[in-house]
Amino acid sequence: MSNKLSKDEVIDIIVKETDYTRDEIEEKIRETVEMMDNMVNEEGAAYVVANHLNVVIHFDKSSDLLRINQLIPGQSNITIIGRLSKIFQARNFNRKDGSTGKVQNLELIDATGNIRVVLWDNATNLIKEKNLSVGKVIRLIGGNTKLGLNNTTELSIGSQGTISEVVNYDKNDYPEVKHSDLISIGDISTSNQEVSIRGKIMDIQPIYEFSRENSTGRVMSTNVKDVTQEIRVVFWNEQCEIGLKLKINDVIEITDVRVSENKNGYLELIYNSHSQLKMVDDPTLASLSGSISREINQLSEISEDMDFVSFKGKILTIQEKKEFNRNGESSYLQNIMVKDNTRNIRITLWGNKTDDLTEFKEGDFIRIINGQPKISSYSGELEISCGSRSSIEKIPAFDITSTSDVVLSQIDIPMSGVNIKVKVEKIFETREFTRDDGSTVTVLNISVVDKEGNRGKIAAWDDNISKLSDINEGDAILIENSKIKPSSEYDPEISINPYSTIQIIDVDEVVPIFQTADKLTDNIIYQNVTLDELQTNMYVKVKGTIVKAFNPFIYDSCKKCNKKVDMNGLQFNCAEHGEVEVNKNMILTIVLDDSSTTCNLKFFGRQAEKLLGMSAKEAKDLIDRLQDDLAPITKSDISMKDIMIEGKVNYDEHRDQLEIQVRNVELISLYEDTNSILDQYDF
């Protein structure tokens, strides 16, 4: 039999201990029932009102205290005591009505079992307000149960619920939190969800701040090593405050960290809101030294999937030290450019590591120890980050008389300090335009072709234009120390910088038998393959059937350079040529099936028009007239057509798949091809 007080008894207590009248309290109870969408009855709402008016109801007399194994879906106004075993990060979400909500999950245990607790909206603030943490015993009042994940009972606490810490309790009723198993780092695998480890901190990477859709975030990491291996531990957002308290050479134990696989396929550990960290005394771990770093013979061997690398090179440039603020504290960064026989690479030194550069000068030969490769969020280039774990030492000079050349098909990320040989196709007029900040810049563009027949573009800005003053159309040139960046829609761009040099060379070094760029392109050898045999940068000839076509992307492009333009009032502005006249241009993506697999094919400009049998302008007019983005597809009736294409295989990072950029397309009949083969045989 329940020993809860009735609604009237609770109202009597509230009237006695406050200045509110019975009618006012009745009204608050009705408002509470309505606010909680009738999830509680008036009796339960009376307890909620009492709590909000700071009126203490003696719970041992007013409510039944349930154990976790007594909870079933459909109960309301529950009071329960349990030990916090996990606290997950709160997160925001969008409701169907457009409003924003907030939710946070907890895990609660007692001697009878465990249960997931979900805090909603204002209730998510209670953890911080009450200074609650994993291991504390708490009382939850005003909870409701429902069927949750994996058909288990879960407890919800809304804005009318309360949470408080319990100090006096029977330890047998609320066992200590059991952590995940302590495991050697070398034994961690993807089969582990959460683990606990001990290790020595080998380095600490600084906090990196980034922007998300409607907010900003922070992340930092440290590398922890035991006698078996080393692993990266990552701290996100609020957890960064824990990471900032760590020092290199600390020996720590971290419990309940989540095992994750990063984008490069390496395992790492994510510090959760329910993880715990403490210093430990372990002489074996404390004596560990050194690090797991890969020795690199040539800079061209470095890739972003490597953890730490050591290599040698020659300092080309040393830039000025820059000061920045992080969490109200000043720190420093400094960039240098290092070169060997294969390429250049930028190195960023952080914090006190910038002091190491005072003894070096441009032209010195150095060895970088324990640098960390990463893709720059600013330039998209591969660069080396040197933190507290890294070191630099001076070494004897070695031969850097030549540097390997690249071809445009090798450029899949921006690369600096590379050499390339190209033949000049066309030199455009120098253009001047005004930036948004009011400054004026000048640019010169030159279209070129490399020895594989791939087209590219040279871009030189302001003072660097003079480096190209002696170049004529038809010349073959060697460009040293250039930066080349790829493009998914246009030709790769070769940037001339202050360190670039340009030399006219024998045209036979670029084109063995002098021929035009068109002939070069025509002479590319396309391999007959099936779609399941595709590899990046292959030139292929493929036959198949169009099984799907997407809405064509139609845009305004500059008549001079064919690049997409922006609309400014009634004028079209090209980034290179200023105000220009425009053409309609089109990009078309289809899915081809050749019975081995399917693949996305991308058609640009003339090839898209050829496949559709209409110009980009005609396609745009058709869309506008019929108010149907798919009209060019349906009217041209290309679905289920058989085609033969020639093109280059590219890797689409966004979709994580291969695609073919089409250079030529022909309609064919696979049925006729099959019959012609069968005619050669007697049956």
N, C-alpha and C positions, 0 to 999 in steps of 0.2 A: 504494500500500500504506500502510495506516495505521501511524503510528509512536506510537500511544497505548500507555501502559503497561498491563499487564494488571491485573486486580483484585489478584492476589497481590503484584505488584510495588508497587502503591500501598499495600497493607497493610504490606508490609515497611518502606516509608518512614515510615508513621504510627507503627509500633511503635518504630522507631529514634528518632523525634523526640518521642514522648510516653511517658507511664507506662502506657498502655493495653496489655492483652494482645491477642494475635491473636484469641482467642475473643470478647473484649469488642468488638473492632472488627467482627468478623463479625456479631455481634448487632446492632450499630448499622447496618450495611449492610442487614440484613434489615428492620429497623424503617423505614429510609429508603425502601426499595422499597415497603413496605406503605403508608407515609404518603403517598407520591406516586402511590398507586393504580396501581402497576406501569407508570407512565409512563416509568420508567428501568429499565434492567437493573442487575444487581449491579455491573458494571464502572463504569457511570455513577454509581451510588450511592456507590461507593468514593471518587470524586472529591468528591462533595458532603460526605461525612463528613470527608474531609481538610480541606476548606475551613472547616467548622464547628469543627474542632479547631486552626485557624490553622496548618495544615501546608501549606507552599508547595510545589506541584508545578510544575515548570518547564514552562510550557505549550508552549513551542516544541518540547519533546520529548515531551509527553504527549498532545497533541491536534491534530487537523487544524483549522486556522483557515479557516473558510469565508467566501466573499464573499456579498453579498446575492443576487446572481443565481444562486448555487448552491443556495439554499434551496428546498426543495419540501415539500409537506405530508407528515407522517409521520415526520420526523426527530426524534431525541431526543438529549439531553445535548450540545447544540450550543454551541460557543464561537465568538463573532463579535465583530468590532470595527467600530464605525461612529461617525459624528458625529450628535449629537442635533440634529435640525432642528425638532422640535416637542415640547412637553410639555403634555399636557392635564390638566385638573383631575381629581383623584381623586374617586370617588363611592362611596357605599354602595349595596348592593342586598340584597334578601331572597332567600335560597335556599328551595327547596321544603321543606326540613326545618324551616324556621322560623328558622334561624340567619342572622346578618348577615355579608355578605362585603364586600370592598372591591376596587375595580378602578381602574386608571389606564392610560391609553394614551400611548405615545410614538411618535415617528416617527424612524427611523434612516436615514442615508444613507451610501453610500460611492461610489466611482467607478463601480460597476456598476449602481446603482439605489437604491431606497428600500423600506422595509418598515415595517409597523405592528407595534409591540411592545406586548404587553399584560402589565401587572404585576398579580399577584393577591395579595390579603391583605397579609401582612407585607412582601412585596416592594415595595409602594407606599411604604414608609417609606425605601427606599434613596435616592431622589432627594434628599430633604432631608438624610438622614444623611451622604451622600457629597458634599453641596454641589454637586450637578450642575445645569447650566443649559444652555439652548439654545446651541449652538456648540461645546460640549466634545466631545472624542472619548472614547468609553467602550468597555470590554470587558464583554460579557455572557457568563456561564458557566452551563451547566445549563439552557439553553432548549430548548423543544420546538416544532415547527412543526405547523400545521394549516391547513385551508382556511378562510379568514375572509370578511370582507365583500367583496362584488362578485367572489367566486371568486378572490381573491388570497391568496397565502400570508401568514400572520401568525405571529409568534413570541411564545410565552407564557413568562413567567418566574414561577415559583411561589415559595413561601417558602423552598425549598431552593436557589434560584438566587442568583447573586451579580452585582453590578455594580461596576465600579471605573473610575476615570479613567485614561486613557492619556496620558502626557506626550510620549514619544518616538514619532513616527510619520512616515511619508512623506506629505507634504501632497498629493501627487498622488493618493494612494489615497483621501483623505477630503476632498473639495472643501468650500469654505466654504458655509455655508447661504445659499440663494438666497431672498430675501424677495419678498413680493408686490409688484407694480408700484406705484411712487409715483404718486399720482393727485391731481388737484385735487378739493377737496371738492365743488365744483359738478358734477363729472362722476360722482360716486358714484351708483349705482343698484342696484336689487334684483338685477340680473344679476351683480353682483360678490359673491363669497363672502367674500374677505378682501382688504384693501387696505392700503397704507401711505400716510401723509399727513404733511405739514408744516403747521404753523400756530401761531398765537399764542393763548395761554390768555386768554380774556376773563372768565371767572368760574369759581368753584369752589363747588359745592354741598356742604353738610356731610354727614357720614355719617348714613344712616338705618338703624336697626336694626329688624328685623322677626322675627316668630316663624313657624316652619314646623311641620309635623306633629310632628316629634321633635327639632327643633333650632332654632337661631336663625341669622339671616343678616345681612349688612351690605351696603350699596350706597352709592356716592357717584358724582358725575359732575362733569364740567367741560365747558365749551363752548369749542371750538377754532375759530378763524377763519383763513381764508386770503384771497387777493384775490378769490376767486369766491363764497364762501359761508361759512356757519357750521354746525357740527354738534356734537351732544352725544356725548361719549365717556364710557362707563359702566364703572366698576370694581366688581367683585363680591367680597365676602368677603376672602380673603387679598390680592387685588389692590388692595384699598383702601389698603394700606400704600404702594404705589407712588403712588397718587393724592395721598396726604397730603404727599408730598415736593414737590409742584408748587406754584408761586406764580403769581398773576395777572401777566400780561405776559411770562411765560416763552415763548420760541420753541422748539418741540419737533419732533422727528420720531418718529412711532410707526409701527412696522412690524407687519404681519400682524394687524391688528384685524378682527374679524368684522363684516360689515354685517348689520344687523338692522332690522326694521320694528316700531316700538312699537305699542301698542294704539290710538293715535290716528292711525296711518298715516304717521308721520314716521320717516325714516331716522335711525339712530343707530349708533354703533360700540361694540362690546363688546371690552374689553381682555382678551385670553386669557392663559393661563399661558405660552404660547410667544410672545406679543407682546414687543416690546422698545421701550424709550423712551430717547431721548437728547436733550440740549440741542444746538441748532444755532445757528450765527451766520448770520442772514439779515436784512440791513438792511431789505429791503422788507417782510417780515412784521413786524419789530419796530416799524415806523412805523405799522402799522395802528391805527386808533382807532375809537371808537364801537361800536355793536352793531346787530344786526338786531332791532328792537323795533317792535311794531305800536302805532300811536297810536289810542286808544280814546276815542270821544266820550261814551259812556254806559256805566255799569257793567253794565247788563243785556246789553251786547254781548260781554262777556268769557266765554270758554268754556275748558274744560280742554285743548282741542287746540291752544291758542295757546302758542308758546314763551315770548315775553316781551312785556309790554304796558306802555304808559305812559298814565296817566289822571289826572284831577283829582277831588277830592271834599272833603267837610267832615269833620273828625274829630269823631265822636260820643263815643267813649270811649277812654281810654288806660289799659290795665291795668298792674299792677305787673310790673316786670322779674323774671324767674325764672332761677335758676342751675341748671345741670345738669352732669353729668360725662360726658365721652366719652373713652374710652381713657385714663382716669386724669387728664385735664385738664378744668378748669372752663370752661364757656362760658355764654352767656346767650341768652334769647329773650324777646320782648315782643310782645304783641298790641295792636292798635288796631282800632277799627271806623270805617269811612269810609262816607259817604253821598253820593249825588247825587240827581237827580230821578227815577231809575228804581229804585234798590235800595240796600241796604247790603251791604258786604262786609268780611270780616275780613282783616287784614293781619298776617302774622307776620314780625318782624324778628329776624335771627340774629346772634350774635356781637357784634363791635364796631359793627354797624349799629344796635344799640339805643342807642348813645351819641348818635345823630343826633336822637333824640326829646327830648333835654333842652331844646331850644329851642322845642318846640311845646307847645301846650295844647289841651284840648278846645274845640271851636268854631272852631279855625283852619282855613283853607282851604289845601289842599296839592296838590302834583302828585307822584305816584309815577312814577319813571323806571326802566324795566327790572325790573318785578316779574314773577314767574313764577307763572301760574295753576296750581293743582293741587287735587285732591280730598283733603280732610283725611281721614287714616286714622282719626281719632277721631270726628268728627261726620258724615262723609260729605258735607260741604258744600264748595262751591267757595270757595277762599280764595287769597290772594296771598302768596307767599313772597318775602321781600326779603333777599338775601345781599350779599356783598361787591361785586357788580356793580351793585346797585341804589342809587338815591339819592332823597332827599326834598327838596322845595323849597317854600317858602311862596309863595302866589299871592294876588292880590286876590280878595275875596269875589265869589261869583256867586249867581244866584237859585236857591234850593231851596225854593220856596213850595209845591210839590206833588210828589207821587210817584205814579207810575203804579200802578194797582191790578192785581192778578193774579186769576185764577180758579183753582180747584182742579185743573182739567185741565192747567194749565201746569206743575204741580209734578212733575218727574220725578227731581229730587235734592233733598235738604234745602236750604232757602233761608232766610236771615236778613234782617231789615230790610225785609220786604215788607209792603205794604198790601193788605187784602182787605175786600170788603163782603159780609156774609152776613145771613141771616135766622135768628133763634133758633127752633129747633123745640122742644127740651125741655131743661130745666135739671135735672140730677140732684142728689141730695143730696151735700153735702160729706162726704168720707170721710177717715178717719185710719187709717194703718197703720204698722207698724214695719219698718224696713229690716233687712237682715242684720247691720249694724253696731250695731243697738240704737237708732238714732235714730228719732224719730217725725216723719212728714211728713203734710201734709194736701193733698188734691187736690179740685178741683171740675171736673167734666166737663159740657160743654154740646154737644148735637147741633145742627148748623146746616146750612143749604143755601145755595149761592151762586146767582148769577143764571142760570147754565146748568143749574141743577137738580142739580148734584153735591153729594152729602152729605159733610160733614166733621165734625170734633170739635174743640172748644176744650178745652184743658187748662191750668188755672192752679194753681200750687203755692204753698202757704204764704202769704207776704205779698202775692203777686200776686192772690190771690183777691179782695181788697177792690176791685180795679179793676172787678170785674163785679157789685158789690153793687146797682147801680141798674138792672140789666138784667132784663127780664121776657120770658117766652115770647111770641113773636109780634113782638118788636122787631126792627128792622133796624139793624145796627151797622156802623161803619167801624172796623176794627182796624189801627192803624199800628205799624210796627216790630215785627212778629211774626216768629216762626220757624215755617215750615211744612215738614213732612216727609211724603213719600209712604208708602204701605203697599201691599204686594201683596195682602194678605188683608183689610184693614180700611180704613175711611175715612181720608183724610189727616188729620193732627193739626196744629192751630194752637196753638202754645205762646205763652202770655202771659209776657213777661219784664219786668224792672224798667224797660226803656225803652219798653215798649208803651203806647200810649194807645188808649182806647176811647170812641167817640162815637156816640150814638144819632142815626140819620138817618131820612129819609123812606123808608118801606118801598118806595115806587115806584122808588127807586134800585137796589133789589135785585130786586124783583118788580114789573114794570110794571103788571100787574093783579093785585090781591091774590088769592092762591090758596094752597092748602096745598102742602106739600112733595110729597105724593103726586101732586097734579095737575101740579106742575112736572116731576116725573120722567116722567109720562105724556105731557107735551107736548114732550118732546125729539123732534126730527126725526131719524129713523133713515133713512140713505141705503141704497137698494137697490144692493148692489155684489156683485161676485164676489171670491173670496178673493185673487186676484192684484192687486186694486186697493186693498188695505188700506193705511192709513197711521195712524201713532200718533195717539191721541186722537180718532179718528173714531167717531161713533155709527152703527152699521151694522145692516142687516137682510140676513141671508144664508140661503140654502137650500142643503142638501146632504145627503150620506149619511154616517152614522157608520161609519168603517172600522176604528176601534180605540178601546178604552176601557181606561183604566188602573185599577189598584186604587184604590177610593175611600179617602180619608183621613178617618177618623172619630175625633173627639176630644170631650172634655168641655169645655163652654163655660158661662160664667156666665149665669144666667137674666136678670140685669139688663142686662148690656152685650153679651152674646153673644160675648165674647172667650175665648180658650183659657185654661184654668185649670191650676194645678199641684196635685199631690196632696201633702199634708203629713200623714202618718199616715193617719187615717181621714177627714180633712177636705179639702175642696177650697178652695184659696185663689186669689182673683182679685187681680191687682195693684192694682186700683182699689177693690174692694169688700170685701176681706178674705175671711172665711169665707162661702161662698155655697152655694146649691143649684145644681145643674147640669142642663143639657140635653145630649143627644147632638147633635153638629153634624157636617156632612159637606162635604168638598170633592171634586169629581169632575172629572177631566180626560179629554177625549176628543179624537180626531182626526177632523175633518170634511173631506170631499172634495166639491167642487162642480164637478169636471171641469176647472177652471182650474188649481188647485193644492190643497194641503192646509194645514190650520192647526189648532193646538191651541186648544180651547175649554175654559174653566174655569167650572165651575158651583159656586156656593156655596149652602149652606143649603137654602132652599125650592126653588130651581131645580134643585138636584141631586136632591132628593127627588121633584120632579115628573117629571124625566126617568126616574128609576129606577122610579117607581111604588111607592115604599116609603119609610118614614121612616128617618132615620139610626139610630134605635134598632133598627128591624126589620133594617136592613142589618147592624148590629153583631151582633145575635143570630144572624143567618144565618151570618155568618163564624165565630162561636164554635161553632155547632152542627155545621157541616160542615167546620171546620178548613180553610177555603179562602178566601183573601183576595179571590179573583175571584168568589166565589159571588153577590154582588149583581148583578154584570154578567151572568153566565151565566143566572141565574134570571130576570132582567128581560128578557133577550133583546133588548137595545137595539142589538146589533151589526147593521149594514146597514140600520138604520131611517133613514127620511128625516125631517128636522126643519127647521123654520124658527126662527131665533133672532134676538133683538135684543140688542145689547150694545155695549160700548165696547172699542176696540182699544188694547191696552197693549203696551209693549216689555218682553220678558223678558230682562233682562241676563244671567242665568245661562246661558240657552240661546242668547242672541244671535239672537232671532227675535221676530216679532210673535205675540201671542195675543189672543183675545177673551174678556173677562169678561162672561158671559151675564147679562142682566137679565130675559129672558123667553124661554121655549121652547115650541114647539108641535109635535106630531107631524103630519106631512103625508104626502101621496103625490105624489112627483115624477112618477110615471107618469100620475096623473089630471090634474096640471097640464099636462103635455105634451099629453094628449088634448084638453083643453079648448081649447088654443091651435090644435091641428090642426083642430078642428071648425069654426073660423072660416073655413077655406079650402076651396075646391072643388078636387078633384083629378080 
